[in-house]
Amino acid sequence: MERSTEIADFLRSRRAAIAPDRSGLPADGRRRRVPGLRRDEVARLAGVSTEYYTRLEQGRAGNPSTEVLDALARALQLDAVEREHLTDLLQRRPPVRRTPAAPQRVRPGLHLMLQTLEHVPAFILGRRTDVLATNRLARAVLTDFDAMPATRRNLARYYLLDPEARERVGDWERIAAETVAMLRLEAGRYPNDRQLADLVGELTLKCPEFTGWWNDHQVLRRTHGSKIYHHPVAGDLDFAYESFQAPGDVEQTLCVYQVEPGSPTADSLRLLSSWIAPQSTTG
């Protein structure tokens, strides 16, 4: 999608989401033809001219200053992740040179960490929610990413396209929509990522719900939360998760699922771990 269209759609979606009575502006008696705030109202709240805000929304204002971005974020009541996305869209950066064919690699120390976390599911995500490494319980609770071709190991593709995921993932619509919001955030940061564009194209064609979520322009960075899985062997598994940027590589995220000690999920995980444990042989 053209950068100017991305900017316009994001800003329009955010001003449309703000009821005028939440903005602090006095009622002016004019008939409203669009939901939310008008351009001139956003401009007034941000302390810029209507002409300048119009150029911003059309992607024709060059590189706005940090002060202008802060003022827009306040006027549009953006959260921290939306503010980051706004910066990615409006502040032009030199294109990053990348070798498209070069895959992301997980260093040995992080592989060892995954194996150390043997009592809970843990995995490492890279760009585009690519699944770079998993431990044994992650493969048992979600799906066996290691059995897939390396180019198909992707969390968004699993959640949105695998029929098993719709049955296994509790509150599937919420989790799937949040995953689309993660991709939308990354698309703002890396607009020239060919592999991300291909993934978005595949999801658009194959997931009926994807286009609606994508066009909502929601953005999200997952740091913590909760998930439920309906496992065919272990039953319902209730997790809290934490996500951390890998030290030394901001494009890799360590995701760890946690359980309350003594909880039914802890007991079920223990049984599942025993069930999938490699059987020793005696000579």
C-alpha positions as a LaTeX table, in Angstrom:
\begin{tabular}{lrrr}
\hline
Residue & $x$ (\AA) & $y$ (\AA) & $z$ (\AA) \\
\hline
Met1 & 0.00 & 0.00 & 0.00 \\
Glu2 & 1.18 & 3.55 & $-0.76$ \\
Arg3 & 2.71 & 5.30 & 2.25 \\
Ser4 & 0.41 & 8.30 & 1.85 \\
Thr5 & $-2.63$ & 6.01 & 1.94 \\
Glu6 & $-1.35$ & 4.31 & 5.09 \\
Ile7 & $-0.89$ & 7.68 & 6.80 \\
Ala8 & $-4.30$ & 8.96 & 5.75 \\
Asp9 & $-6.14$ & 5.81 & 6.77 \\
Phe10 & $-4.44$ & 5.64 & 10.19 \\
Leu11 & $-5.07$ & 9.30 & 11.05 \\
Arg12 & $-8.65$ & 9.19 & 9.81 \\
Ser13 & $-9.36$ & 6.06 & 11.83 \\
Arg14 & $-8.00$ & 7.66 & 14.97 \\
Arg15 & $-9.84$ & 10.97 & 14.69 \\
Ala16 & $-13.04$ & 9.09 & 13.78 \\
Ala17 & $-12.72$ & 7.14 & 17.04 \\
Ile18 & $-12.83$ & 10.25 & 19.26 \\
Ala19 & $-16.25$ & 11.52 & 20.23 \\
Pro20 & $-16.25$ & 15.34 & 20.14 \\
Asp21 & $-17.40$ & 15.55 & 23.74 \\
Arg22 & $-14.24$ & 13.61 & 24.78 \\
Ser23 & $-11.92$ & 16.08 & 23.08 \\
Gly24 & $-12.56$ & 19.06 & 25.35 \\
Leu25 & $-13.64$ & 21.24 & 22.44 \\
Pro26 & $-16.80$ & 23.33 & 22.87 \\
Ala27 & $-19.77$ & 22.45 & 20.67 \\
Asp28 & $-19.94$ & 24.76 & 17.66 \\
Gly29 & $-23.39$ & 23.84 & 16.43 \\
Arg30 & $-22.17$ & 22.72 & 13.00 \\
Arg31 & $-23.73$ & 19.60 & 11.47 \\
Arg32 & $-21.28$ & 16.69 & 11.44 \\
Arg33 & $-20.92$ & 14.72 & 8.24 \\
Val34 & $-18.26$ & 12.34 & 9.60 \\
Pro35 & $-17.91$ & 10.53 & 12.93 \\
Gly36 & $-15.39$ & 11.80 & 15.43 \\
Leu37 & $-13.25$ & 14.88 & 15.02 \\
Arg38 & $-12.92$ & 17.00 & 11.90 \\
Arg39 & $-9.51$ & 17.92 & 10.53 \\
Asp40 & $-9.77$ & 21.51 & 11.75 \\
Glu41 & $-10.57$ & 20.26 & 15.26 \\
Val42 & $-7.54$ & 17.98 & 15.36 \\
Ala43 & $-5.42$ & 20.87 & 14.09 \\
Arg44 & $-6.76$ & 23.16 & 16.82 \\
Leu45 & $-6.09$ & 20.59 & 19.53 \\
Ala46 & $-2.56$ & 19.98 & 18.21 \\
Gly47 & $-1.77$ & 23.69 & 17.84 \\
Val48 & $-1.11$ & 23.58 & 14.09 \\
Ser49 & $-2.91$ & 25.09 & 11.15 \\
Thr50 & $-5.67$ & 23.19 & 9.38 \\
Glu51 & $-3.67$ & 23.43 & 6.15 \\
Tyr52 & $-0.61$ & 21.87 & 7.78 \\
Tyr53 & $-2.62$ & 19.05 & 9.39 \\
Thr54 & $-4.28$ & 18.37 & 6.03 \\
Arg55 & $-0.84$ & 18.02 & 4.41 \\
Leu56 & 0.20 & 15.68 & 7.24 \\
Glu57 & $-2.85$ & 13.49 & 6.72 \\
Gln58 & $-2.13$ & 13.40 & 3.00 \\
Gly59 & 1.51 & 12.46 & 3.56 \\
Arg60 & 2.76 & 15.74 & 2.06 \\
Ala61 & 4.23 & 17.50 & 5.11 \\
Gly62 & 7.79 & 16.15 & 5.03 \\
Asn63 & 9.31 & 15.08 & 8.35 \\
Pro64 & 7.32 & 16.58 & 11.23 \\
Ser65 & 9.22 & 17.43 & 14.40 \\
Thr66 & 9.01 & 15.44 & 17.62 \\
Glu67 & 7.02 & 18.31 & 19.12 \\
Val68 & 4.41 & 18.09 & 16.37 \\
Leu69 & 4.19 & 14.30 & 16.75 \\
Asp70 & 3.71 & 14.66 & 20.51 \\
Ala71 & 0.98 & 17.25 & 19.97 \\
Leu72 & $-0.80$ & 15.03 & 17.44 \\
Ala73 & $-0.57$ & 12.04 & 19.78 \\
Arg74 & $-2.19$ & 14.08 & 22.56 \\
Ala75 & $-4.89$ & 15.45 & 20.27 \\
Leu76 & $-5.74$ & 11.98 & 18.97 \\
Gln77 & $-5.39$ & 10.39 & 22.43 \\
Leu78 & $-2.92$ & 7.78 & 21.18 \\
Asp79 & $-1.36$ & 5.21 & 23.46 \\
Ala80 & 2.40 & 4.58 & 23.46 \\
Val81 & 2.31 & 1.95 & 20.71 \\
Glu82 & 0.05 & 4.07 & 18.49 \\
Arg83 & 2.41 & 7.02 & 19.05 \\
Glu84 & 5.32 & 4.84 & 17.92 \\
His85 & 3.36 & 3.77 & 14.83 \\
Leu86 & 2.56 & 7.40 & 14.01 \\
Thr87 & 6.28 & 8.19 & 14.13 \\
Asp88 & 7.07 & 5.25 & 11.86 \\
Leu89 & 4.53 & 6.48 & 9.32 \\
Leu90 & 5.33 & 10.19 & 9.35 \\
Gln91 & 9.08 & 10.38 & 9.91 \\
Arg92 & 10.86 & 9.23 & 6.79 \\
Arg93 & 13.97 & 7.19 & 7.45 \\
Pro94 & 16.61 & 6.08 & 4.97 \\
Pro95 & 15.77 & 2.60 & 3.64 \\
Val96 & 17.44 & $-0.19$ & 5.56 \\
Arg97 & 19.62 & $-2.40$ & 3.39 \\
Arg98 & 18.80 & $-6.04$ & 4.00 \\
Thr99 & 19.65 & $-9.32$ & 2.38 \\
Pro100 & 16.17 & $-10.75$ & 1.71 \\
Ala101 & 17.38 & $-14.33$ & 1.68 \\
Ala102 & 19.31 & $-14.10$ & 4.95 \\
Pro103 & 17.25 & $-15.87$ & 7.66 \\
Gln104 & 17.27 & $-14.75$ & 11.27 \\
Arg105 & 19.38 & $-16.97$ & 13.52 \\
Val106 & 18.95 & $-17.75$ & 17.22 \\
Arg107 & 22.25 & $-17.86$ & 19.04 \\
Pro108 & 23.18 & $-21.03$ & 20.98 \\
Gly109 & 22.70 & $-19.39$ & 24.38 \\
Leu110 & 19.03 & $-18.68$ & 23.65 \\
His111 & 18.49 & $-22.22$ & 22.37 \\
Leu112 & 19.92 & $-23.46$ & 25.67 \\
Met113 & 17.61 & $-21.13$ & 27.60 \\
Leu114 & 14.58 & $-22.64$ & 25.86 \\
Gln115 & 15.63 & $-26.11$ & 26.89 \\
Thr116 & 16.26 & $-24.92$ & 30.47 \\
Leu117 & 12.65 & $-23.71$ & 30.58 \\
Glu118 & 11.50 & $-27.31$ & 30.21 \\
His119 & 8.47 & $-27.13$ & 32.53 \\
Val120 & 6.60 & $-24.42$ & 30.58 \\
Pro121 & 6.11 & $-23.62$ & 26.89 \\
Ala122 & 8.63 & $-21.11$ & 25.55 \\
Phe123 & 9.58 & $-19.96$ & 22.06 \\
Ile124 & 11.40 & $-17.20$ & 20.19 \\
Leu125 & 9.71 & $-15.00$ & 17.60 \\
Gly126 & 11.51 & $-12.99$ & 14.96 \\
Arg127 & 10.33 & $-10.47$ & 12.41 \\
Arg128 & 6.78 & $-10.92$ & 11.03 \\
Thr129 & 6.02 & $-13.31$ & 13.97 \\
Asp130 & 8.32 & $-15.91$ & 12.40 \\
Val131 & 8.85 & $-18.76$ & 14.86 \\
Leu132 & 12.63 & $-19.10$ & 15.14 \\
Ala133 & 12.92 & $-21.65$ & 17.96 \\
Thr134 & 10.66 & $-23.60$ & 20.34 \\
Asn135 & 10.99 & $-25.91$ & 23.29 \\
Arg136 & 9.30 & $-29.28$ & 23.64 \\
Leu137 & 6.21 & $-28.06$ & 25.51 \\
Ala138 & 5.64 & $-25.16$ & 23.10 \\
Arg139 & 5.49 & $-27.64$ & 20.24 \\
Ala140 & 3.08 & $-29.83$ & 22.23 \\
Val141 & 0.76 & $-27.01$ & 23.38 \\
Leu142 & 0.62 & $-24.96$ & 20.15 \\
Thr143 & 1.75 & $-26.99$ & 17.16 \\
Asp144 & 4.94 & $-28.68$ & 16.01 \\
Phe145 & 6.58 & $-25.83$ & 14.16 \\
Asp146 & 9.75 & $-27.90$ & 13.78 \\
Ala147 & 7.84 & $-30.31$ & 11.53 \\
Met148 & 7.05 & $-27.48$ & 9.09 \\
Pro149 & 9.33 & $-26.18$ & 6.36 \\
Ala150 & 11.41 & $-23.34$ & 7.79 \\
Thr151 & 9.73 & $-20.79$ & 5.51 \\
Arg152 & 6.26 & $-21.69$ & 6.88 \\
Arg153 & 7.03 & $-21.39$ & 10.60 \\
Asn154 & 5.04 & $-18.29$ & 11.45 \\
Leu155 & 2.71 & $-17.63$ & 14.39 \\
Ala156 & 0.30 & $-15.39$ & 12.47 \\
Arg157 & 0.01 & $-17.95$ & 9.68 \\
Tyr158 & $-0.71$ & $-20.66$ & 12.27 \\
Tyr159 & $-3.31$ & $-18.66$ & 14.19 \\
Leu160 & $-5.16$ & $-17.37$ & 11.12 \\
Leu161 & $-4.86$ & $-20.18$ & 8.57 \\
Asp162 & $-4.55$ & $-23.48$ & 10.43 \\
Pro163 & $-8.04$ & $-24.95$ & 11.09 \\
Glu164 & $-6.65$ & $-26.66$ & 14.19 \\
Ala165 & $-5.78$ & $-23.26$ & 15.70 \\
Arg166 & $-9.41$ & $-22.11$ & 15.61 \\
Glu167 & $-10.29$ & $-25.08$ & 17.81 \\
Arg168 & $-7.21$ & $-25.07$ & 20.01 \\
Val169 & $-6.82$ & $-21.34$ & 20.78 \\
Gly170 & $-9.27$ & $-20.05$ & 23.36 \\
Asp171 & $-10.90$ & $-16.69$ & 22.45 \\
Trp172 & $-9.57$ & $-17.20$ & 18.92 \\
Glu173 & $-11.01$ & $-13.98$ & 17.47 \\
Arg174 & $-9.29$ & $-11.80$ & 20.08 \\
Ile175 & $-5.93$ & $-13.55$ & 19.73 \\
Ala176 & $-6.11$ & $-13.51$ & 15.91 \\
Ala177 & $-7.06$ & $-9.82$ & 15.79 \\
Glu178 & $-4.23$ & $-8.94$ & 18.20 \\
Thr179 & $-1.79$ & $-10.84$ & 16.00 \\
Val180 & $-2.92$ & $-8.82$ & 12.98 \\
Ala181 & $-2.33$ & $-5.66$ & 15.01 \\
Met182 & 1.25 & $-6.84$ & 15.66 \\
Leu183 & 1.79 & $-7.25$ & 11.91 \\
Arg184 & 0.29 & $-3.81$ & 11.27 \\
Leu185 & 2.78 & $-2.25$ & 13.71 \\
Glu186 & 5.66 & $-3.97$ & 11.94 \\
Ala187 & 4.40 & $-2.91$ & 8.52 \\
Gly188 & 4.70 & 0.71 & 9.66 \\
Arg189 & 8.26 & 0.19 & 10.82 \\
Tyr190 & 9.40 & $-1.83$ & 7.78 \\
Pro191 & 7.33 & $-0.67$ & 4.79 \\
Asn192 & 9.68 & $-2.30$ & 2.26 \\
Asp193 & 9.72 & $-5.79$ & 3.80 \\
Arg194 & 8.88 & $-8.04$ & 0.84 \\
Gln195 & 8.34 & $-11.13$ & 3.00 \\
Leu196 & 5.90 & $-9.24$ & 5.23 \\
Ala197 & 4.01 & $-8.01$ & 2.15 \\
Asp198 & 3.81 & $-11.60$ & 0.88 \\
Leu199 & 2.49 & $-12.79$ & 4.25 \\
Val200 & $-0.15$ & $-10.04$ & 4.33 \\
Gly201 & $-1.17$ & $-10.99$ & 0.79 \\
Glu202 & $-1.49$ & $-14.65$ & 1.75 \\
Leu203 & $-3.57$ & $-13.85$ & 4.84 \\
Thr204 & $-5.78$ & $-11.50$ & 2.82 \\
Leu205 & $-6.57$ & $-14.24$ & 0.33 \\
Lys206 & $-7.00$ & $-17.13$ & 2.75 \\
Cys207 & $-8.44$ & $-15.71$ & 6.00 \\
Pro208 & $-11.94$ & $-14.22$ & 5.65 \\
Glu209 & $-11.57$ & $-12.08$ & 8.79 \\
Phe210 & $-8.12$ & $-10.68$ & 8.02 \\
Thr211 & $-9.07$ & $-7.73$ & 5.79 \\
Gly212 & $-11.47$ & $-6.29$ & 8.35 \\
Trp213 & $-8.89$ & $-6.45$ & 11.12 \\
Trp214 & $-6.14$ & $-5.07$ & 8.89 \\
Asn215 & $-8.29$ & $-2.12$ & 7.83 \\
Asp216 & $-9.06$ & $-1.27$ & 11.46 \\
His217 & $-5.44$ & $-0.02$ & 11.72 \\
Gln218 & $-5.08$ & $-1.31$ & 15.27 \\
Val219 & $-1.45$ & $-1.67$ & 16.38 \\
Leu220 & $-0.10$ & $-3.71$ & 19.26 \\
Arg221 & 3.13 & $-4.84$ & 20.86 \\
Arg222 & 2.56 & $-7.88$ & 23.04 \\
Thr223 & 4.47 & $-7.73$ & 26.32 \\
His224 & 2.28 & $-9.79$ & 28.63 \\
Gly225 & $-1.20$ & $-11.19$ & 28.86 \\
Ser226 & $-3.17$ & $-14.40$ & 29.11 \\
Lys227 & $-4.06$ & $-17.26$ & 26.77 \\
Ile228 & $-6.13$ & $-20.41$ & 26.98 \\
Tyr229 & $-5.54$ & $-23.48$ & 24.85 \\
His230 & $-7.94$ & $-26.41$ & 24.44 \\
His231 & $-5.50$ & $-29.30$ & 24.16 \\
Pro232 & $-6.79$ & $-32.65$ & 22.83 \\
Val233 & $-4.82$ & $-34.60$ & 25.46 \\
Ala234 & $-4.28$ & $-32.21$ & 28.38 \\
Gly235 & $-7.61$ & $-30.41$ & 28.27 \\
Asp236 & $-7.92$ & $-26.67$ & 28.96 \\
Leu237 & $-4.61$ & $-24.95$ & 29.70 \\
Asp238 & $-4.69$ & $-21.47$ & 31.24 \\
Phe239 & $-1.49$ & $-19.44$ & 30.86 \\
Ala240 & $-0.14$ & $-16.03$ & 31.73 \\
Tyr241 & 2.62 & $-15.05$ & 29.31 \\
Glu242 & 5.54 & $-12.63$ & 29.35 \\
Ser243 & 7.49 & $-11.47$ & 26.29 \\
Phe244 & 11.01 & $-10.06$ & 26.37 \\
Gln245 & 13.30 & $-8.63$ & 23.73 \\
Ala246 & 16.30 & $-10.90$ & 23.41 \\
Pro247 & 19.45 & $-9.20$ & 24.76 \\
Gly248 & 21.56 & $-8.05$ & 21.86 \\
Asp249 & 18.84 & $-8.49$ & 19.21 \\
Val250 & 15.79 & $-6.24$ & 19.33 \\
Glu251 & 14.21 & $-8.17$ & 16.44 \\
Gln252 & 13.90 & $-11.38$ & 18.47 \\
Thr253 & 11.35 & $-11.87$ & 21.25 \\
Leu254 & 11.43 & $-14.57$ & 23.93 \\
Cys255 & 7.88 & $-15.64$ & 24.86 \\
Val256 & 7.37 & $-17.65$ & 28.05 \\
Tyr257 & 4.05 & $-19.13$ & 29.18 \\
Gln258 & 3.66 & $-19.36$ & 32.96 \\
Val259 & 1.29 & $-21.27$ & 35.23 \\
Glu260 & 0.26 & $-20.95$ & 38.85 \\
Pro261 & 1.96 & $-23.63$ & 40.99 \\
Gly262 & $-0.53$ & $-26.26$ & 42.09 \\
Ser263 & $-3.12$ & $-25.13$ & 39.54 \\
Pro264 & $-5.02$ & $-27.57$ & 37.29 \\
Thr265 & $-2.93$ & $-26.28$ & 34.37 \\
Ala266 & 0.30 & $-27.06$ & 36.24 \\
Asp267 & $-0.92$ & $-30.60$ & 36.85 \\
Ser268 & $-2.00$ & $-30.99$ & 33.22 \\
Leu269 & 1.34 & $-29.69$ & 31.95 \\
Arg270 & 3.16 & $-32.19$ & 34.11 \\
Leu271 & 1.11 & $-35.02$ & 32.61 \\
Leu272 & 1.60 & $-33.65$ & 29.09 \\
Ser273 & 5.34 & $-33.38$ & 29.64 \\
Ser274 & 5.45 & $-37.03$ & 30.71 \\
Trp275 & 3.30 & $-38.08$ & 27.77 \\
Ile276 & 5.62 & $-36.42$ & 25.19 \\
Ala277 & 8.88 & $-37.36$ & 26.94 \\
Pro278 & 11.18 & $-39.43$ & 24.72 \\
Gln279 & 11.08 & $-43.04$ & 25.71 \\
Ser280 & 14.43 & $-44.48$ & 26.82 \\
Thr281 & 15.47 & $-47.84$ & 25.47 \\
Thr282 & 17.46 & $-50.51$ & 27.20 \\
Gly283 & 19.84 & $-52.74$ & 25.36 \\
\hline
\end{tabular}
